[in-house]
Amino acid sequence: MGSKIDSLFLEIIENLFTASRKNKDSKLLYPNKASDKLDLLKFILQISWEIKALDNKKYIVLSEKINEIGKILGGWLKQTKTPSRSF
């Protein structure tokens, strides 16, 4: 389970890196992929905690960091989906 968690972290980073290097038209695909991987990571961490493979303290620390990443990613997704306004 630990290797899957590590793999998901790397996939999230890869998708975010790729998104940062793409043009506006193809940029949205990669943050969406990262968001899906982040949701899966949250799920696997919760399962790890429930089966006692992850203690409370580690679960709390990881969950806080992942939630923070989720907020940033959510903001990025919202920004890329919203058409820019010119005033």
Buried (B, 14 or more C-beta within 10 A) or exposed (E): EEEEBEEBBEBBEBBBEBBEEEEEEEBBEBBBBBBEBBEBBBEBBEEBBEEEEBEEEEBEEBBEEBEEBBEEBEEBBEEBEEEEEEE
